[in-house]
Amino acid sequence: MPAEKSRILVVAAHPDDELLGCGATVARQSARGSTIWSLVLGEGITSRKGLGSPQKARALKKLQDDSRKANAVVGVKKLVLKDFADNKFDSVPRLELVHAIEEVVCAFKPDTVYTHSSTDLNIDHQIVCEAVKTACRPLPGSPVRHILSFEIPSATEWRFDSAKGFSPNVFVDVSRFLDKKLKALAAYKGEMRPFPHPRSEKYIRALAAVRGGQAGLPAAEAFSLIRSVSA
Ligand SMILES: [Zn+2]
């Protein structure tokens, strides 16, 4: 899951989440003939301190350019960027987020949606997960069959709450696509960090090895299934 030639929508809170969460799976599905769109709801700049308006505009343009390059590396056909303020999704009327997602679902008609886990430490991630569930509720005729949540290094494991922790039950062999994910992440200049930060190449490779080992695979991305409906 998803099948070959699926229509896959990735809904992320911040630029680079879409690749950290499922970049290798996207690359694998793209190679198998699926069509993939990414929707990134947050602008990715607002929470950085000390930026004046011209600096912010330049930084935003650079980040958007990086996003396009990075998503192209893994075969994303269309990248939709919104400008909700980072780490403030709890101050946005939920309906605005839901409508932004619905608009893209309506235009693209995905059968599979990947998004954040509601268990993440990051508030925007939690809210995006809930907004996706609302935007993709299983009304008769809804195109969305499968919704899966991914894990984001430095947001999912930092919840430190075993009762509400991320517990994956879907594993995708990404051994041939992990390098492509890391190449795409390298296009996000300034987002990756040196190890031992979780947003580092060493950590991402280690996580893929652990998730692979859980499922008898050389390297995997892991997901938690939120909903699957077979018509
Ligand atoms: Zn994020």
Boltz pocket constraint, residues with backbone or C-beta under 6 A from the ligand:
constraints:
  - pocket:
      binder: B
      contacts: [[A, 13], [A, 14], [A, 17], [A, 122], [A, 125], [A, 152], [A, 155]]
      max_distance: 6.0
